[in-house]
Amino acid sequence: MSYSQYERGKYIRLNMIHNLLLDGGAGKINAEQFGITWDLIDEMETAGTTHSRKLAENEYYKKAVSRWVEAKQAQRQRFTESKSI
């Protein structure tokens, strides 16, 4: 596994945990939903991918993956702009 795959998995996992803790602390989700999502995080592979349908359909996982895509696009944009100078 390459470092970028590890980096992707770490980003997605931490983003899910961060958002889950924020929503749990704010009372947006109940304890049962929190526990279910927390347990689903264990089904994620190191690269941030999954074979679990439940995890793939989880809103926190979807948000984390879309944020990863946005972060990589922003990184590519910054790289492109720095090369054009």
URCORFEN-V687585 format. One record per backbone hydrogen bond with DSSP energy under -0.5 kcal/mol. CO is the residue of the C=O (numbers start at 1). NH is the residue of the N-H. Records with the same first field share a line. If there is no record, write none. Layout:
CO->NH, NH
//
This chain:
2->6
3->7
4->8
5->9
6->10
7->11
8->12
9->13
10->14
11->15
12->16
13->17
14->18
15->19
16->20
17->21
18->22
19->23
20->24
21->25
22->26
23->27, 28, 29
24->27
30->34
31->35
32->36
33->37
34->38
35->39
36->40
37->41
38->42
39->42
40->43
41->44
45->48
49->45
51->53
52->56
53->57
55->58
58->62
59->63
60->64
61->65
62->66
63->67
64->68
65->69
66->70
67->71
68->72
69->73
70->74
71->75
72->76
73->77
74->78
75->79
76->80
77->81
78->82
79->83
80->84
81->85
//
